[in-house]
Amino acid sequence: MILAADRVIAGDGKTVLEGAAVCVRGGRIEAVGPLETLRGQFPGEPEHAYPGASILPGLIDMHVHIGYYYEKEDAAAYRENPMLLALFAADKMKKTLQAGVTTVRDVSSPLGIAQTLKKAEQKGYVRLPRIVTSGQGICMTGGHGWSMTGAVCECDGEWEIRKAVRRQVRDGADWIKVLTSEGYRGCELAQSELDAAADECRRMGRRSAVHAGYGASLDMAIQAGFDTIEHGTALTREQALLMKEKGIAWTPTIVAFTYIRDKMAQQAAQSGLELDFGYIAEAADIYARNFKELYDTGVTVVTGTDQVMDDAPTSPVARECRYMVEYGISPLQAIECATANGAAVLGMGHELGQVREGYLADLLVVAGNPVQDIAALEQVRAVVSKGELL
Ligand SMILES: [Zn+2]
């Protein structure tokens, strides 16, 4: 099929082809070029025209938790019924795909649900985004996330941690997730434990993500050498430079903090009570203040949302991009964070995350021109997933 719009945004942070179209065949991008050229090259190929629209790579959400039900009012119903949980998770992933997010990296989920959905999607039972899984997260006893039943396992000491990594690999994890800070609290795991975790991931051939927000937890996580730092709320310029040097990417998850802050503010206004926002409001402010300076260090930035917006009608990745632009980077740079950068960090940069000949055909068509107005990312006209138009 040929998709024709007003322009193609390649996803590499610079290339915009005005008047270009894309030919998709067999799950791959066969060609990108002027519509007339493609018509000549591929006569009789069915065409889909989107006047006034832009074609870009499908978005990548590098921080989701498939099947996190813990915030739900009737959480017990999900805890007691894995089938209900699976249907809930599948429905949420389906909506994620419809919002133009064609790849997600799950960074801890309960009951092996990410692996199960991935398998179901590969068998064709459900149409969902491409899923990269981490299985259960790993934290110290009583550490961040420990109470997320089934989604995070508590481990202490080098060998328990190495064993947990091996168990996740055995159970099908593509990545490993470690959690080592909560709120303002310093580092939870000891340096030797973090080192063991990162080392075991390398030994087992798995990339690793670490939840770290403040001060010491960031220094220690950088020293251990994980592949991505999740949140990194109070990251300093020096730390970001070190991350760049060591090839560690940053998933800021701005939208998670701003969403929670706004929701709490709304609740406060409605109740007339003065609510303590804790570190959340401050965290949101820190992102607004520091994001541009940190981005400018050259550290690889990717988009992650935590998928906190259960009820939101639009994609949080698009909203994450909107914040990034609001805080100082260009729309093309934000799109690169949400496409090519994510693919590169996943180790798939050679075939995912760009609109280029030979690449996997995961595409998003949006009304308008996101290069001029990033909010256009939320105006989804069409989604192509694994070469098929939804
Ligand atoms: Zn998370």
Boltz pocket constraint, residues with backbone or C-beta under 6 A from the ligand:
constraints:
  - pocket:
      binder: B
      contacts: [[A, 63], [A, 64], [A, 65], [A, 107], [A, 306]]
      max_distance: 6.0
